[in-house]
Each structure stands twice: as C-alpha cells, then as structure tokens.
Amino acid sequence: MKITSVKSHVLRYALPETLGYSQQFYTHRTAHLVEVQTDEGVVGWGECFGPGPVALANKAIVEGVIAPIIEGDNPLNKDVIWHKVYNLLRDHGQKGMPLQALSGVDIALWDIVGKVANLPVYALLGGKHRDRIEVYGYGMMLRPEPVVEMIARFRDEAASIRDAGFVATKMKLGLGVKDDIKLATAVREGVGDDYRFMADANHCYTTSDALAVGRALDELDAYWFEEPVAPEDHDGYRELRSSLKTNIAGGEAEFNRWGWRTLLESRGLGIAQPEVCALGGISEYQRVLALCHAHFTPVVNHVWGSAVAVATNLHLLAAMPALPGGLHPWEPMLEFDTTHNDFRDGLLKQPLDIQGQIKASGGYACAPEGPGLGIEPDRDFIAHHTIH
Ligand code: CA
C-alpha cells in the first residue's frame, strides 16, 4: 500500500456573531482538514490546529514540505513516517506550525490504519477504558459589548449550558483583574453552587494579576484556572500552583514529547491539556499522555475545530487509562464548543450529534464505532466552504 497524495482543505465561514478571547476578536471560523489518498482507494482524514491565516501557512507545509517526503511510503508505517518527517523538519521548527501540519497528516494515517484493520482508532490504541465520556461545554466568549452587558450575558449563558446537560462549563477571562472577577462571580451565580466551572485566561496575565484572579476563583470554588500566564512562563505556573487551591490547567500551546517533558518537570500543571491536532498527532499524543501519567498529572484534552478533531478526541478519551484508577476514578472530559460551529455540526454525512447525546444521557458522549475515526466527511460541504 502506498500514499499517493496528501491534500489540505482549508474551510471558512462567517460567524453569525463576533467572538473573542483575551488575545483577539474574530468574525470567521476556519478549519484545516488533511486528506491522505492511497493506491488502494483507502482515504484517511486528519485535522491541523490553527485558525485563520495560520491554516493557510500550515497547508503550505502539509502540501509543499511533508507531502513530497511521504508520497510513495506505506501509510501503515505511521510511526516510521512520523519520525522521518520530524527528523527532516527538526532544524526548521520543533514546535508550532510544522508540528501542527504533521499532526493532521498523522491523524489521517491512523484513520487509514483503522480502515485497513477494520478497527476503530480506540481499538488500535488498546481498547475502551470507558464506554461514554463526560462532556463539558465552553462558551461565555468575550464580545465587543459593554462590561455590564457581558456580565449579565455570562450569567445567563452559564445557566443555559448547565441546562443543556453538560457536566461542567468554561468561561473566558481577559478584561483585566477587576472585571474578570465580576465575570467569574456572574458565572458562579448562573450555574449555582453544585456545578463545576472553569475559567480560561488564554495567557493574558502577569503572575501577580493571575494570583489576584486565582484567589477570587478559589473563593468561587472554580474547578480549574486555564492558561493563567504565558506558556513559556513555567516558573509562573509553578508559583500559581503552589499558591492556589484551584487546579492550574494548561499545555494547549506545548508540542511533542520534549516540550511536554520540560513542562511537566517544572511541576506547574495540575491538569494537562494536550492538543492532538497541534502537538504531533495521535502518535505523539500517546507519548505525551504517557509522560503526563508518569508525572501523575491528569489529562483533559484541549479540543478545538471540526468534527474530525472532535471524533479524534472521543477515541483518545475512550482509550485513556484512569489515573490512578479505582472504583470511582477521576474521569477526563471532552471539551465542547457551545458557540456556532458548522464545521463540527455540518461536516459529516452522519453528524456526531454531541448535543443530542448529552441531552439523552445526562452529559455523556460516545466514540464513533466505525473503522478508523469512524466518520465520513461530506465532500459537497467541503467544496462549498473551501477557500483554498
Ligand atoms: Ca484554552
């Protein structure tokens, strides 16, 4: 079996509303799908993390750099291919876009291997540790609106995410210490006392500002405080973790086993959030997961993007061993974007329908059962939304 082509599809549509986080507002949603074709007609799908123009740069890496390295190779040799590509790209980027590009290709190879073996990806990984996965809903994005209105909206949105059946919810931070504490207080009021909420700063604080917000989150009994400081600031992470009761979460901006080794050894993470579509794909995710567990750090995957990314994460979460295990073990969750996302809800011929699953089950979703990722993207939908 041989790889005959590696192609990127960059999709884009205008969101019904402007959304934002602590770094920027955005008006469009982008997705970057990778399609790997073989001489035997088996096709694999993957996804690369990276919004907007980053997706176009990653497409150039996928098609212009990685494709010529692996065309003609046997796609079943996915780990050999991973190392061949990484070794050739090492001098030009051990983190960032080269790894995001490799991630989408690697995921597509796992899809192919699963289809050839007639096994779902979770089975290739060793089987399901859980039949259903808890799902948390993130929303409460920043928007260009007055703070008073944002506070009221956060309170209402938090309540509606809870009422939709999600097991927990996550809000954005990013207005500055004083207003962020007001937003977090509104979210606690919205969800009530017996419900988990998390807060995501997208690395907008200094350590001292993060401490001030973190103390408020401690008072509000938040479950985790995500990316409080810059991802490079391992000392800041460690100081916050030793000072606060709320779990410190992060890692979505870290790459491969070597980046993760250093991050974990710095002991600043209470919860690790590896992003499979960025850090190097499923092959490298498995190594990062092993490293996290070797450091006794629980993992809740970072999830962003289309139905391809969501399906990939459902397989990974189903196949993740409990840490440390037990009769009532600590459980990971699927991160789910409750804002408008056609690339998740409209891309597949048979949608994952996570919203319907959680409504029916009280907050759970299942991994797809078909071979590989168990999904079939709709080519008409892709053609309609492709910008490149
Ligand atoms: Ca985040």
Residues whose N, C-alpha, C, O or C-beta is under 5 A from the ligand:
A	BS01	CA	D200
